[in-house]
Amino acid sequence: MEVIACLPTLEDLRQHVLNILCAHDNLDAEQTPLIQQLLMRRGKPCGLRFEVQGPRRVRCSALWVGEEDRILFYDSGGVRFHETRTSEAPDPLKLAG
């Protein structure tokens, strides 16, 4: 089943990513910090990398590839466990500003 989400703002995108990552490892989204890092391609912003860290060395991550309108979710072992397609998302070129 393909998940499609409308995430027009950066905050909507962050909240969606945090909820999926925390649900996967039974973490409390209210108390789990979300780390983000800007992804660049040919000197231009193209997306974001997100990560949450939990107890027992749990480290899940997600990649938002703005040009492809999708978010890829990975577990602590690096195995993809979920994908969300975006029908609307922030413009990745405006992330650097």
N, C-alpha and C positions, 0 to 999 in steps of 0.2 A: 504494500500500500504506500503510495506516495503522499507525503505531507506537503501541503502548500500553505504558506502563511503570508499575510500582509503585515510587513514590519516597516512602516514608513519613516520612523525616526531611529536614531542611533540607540536611544534608551529602550525602545521596543525590541530592537535587535538584541541588545545586551540581556534584557529580561528573558527573552525566549531562550537564548543560549544557556543562561544560568539555570533556568527551570529544567531544561532537558538534561544538562550535565548532572545536576544535583539529583534529579529523579533516578537517573541510571545507577548511581551509587548510594542511594538513600541518604543523601546529605541534606541538611537544613539550608534551604536557599536564603533564608533570612540572616544566617550567620556565616555563610561561606563566601569569602571574598572572590571576586572575579577579576583575574588579571588579563589585561589585553595588550597586544603589541601590533603596531601598524605593519602591514605587509606592503612591500614595494616591488614593482616590476618596471624595469627600464627607467628607474628614477621617479616613477609616479606611483601614488598610493593605489592599490588594487583590492585591498581587503583588510581583514583583521584576524589575528590569532588570539583565541581565548583559552584560558586555563583555570581550573579550580583544583585546589589541593585539599585533601581530606586526611583523616587519620589513616594509619597503616600504609603510608606512602601512596595513597590513592591520588593520582594525577590524571584527570580527564581533560581533553582539549577539544576545541572546535575551530574550524577554519571557515571564515566567511569569504567566499570568492565572489566579490561584487560583480565582476564582468560575466560570471556564469550564473548569477542569480541563485546561488545555492550555499547551504551551510553543511559542512561535513563534520560529524561528531566521532571522536575516537576515545576508546577506553584506555586504562592505564597500560595495557599491553600493546597499544598502537593499532588495535583492530577497530575498523569502522563499525559502529553500531547503529547509526541513524543518519538520515539525510533529510534536510528541509529545503524545499524550493521556495523562493520568495517571489510573490507576485508584485510586490512593491518593497523597495529598500532604499536606504540612504545612498547618495551618490558617492562612490569610493574616492573620486577625485577631490572631494571637498573635505576629506578626513585630515589632511595635513594642516589645514588652516586653523 
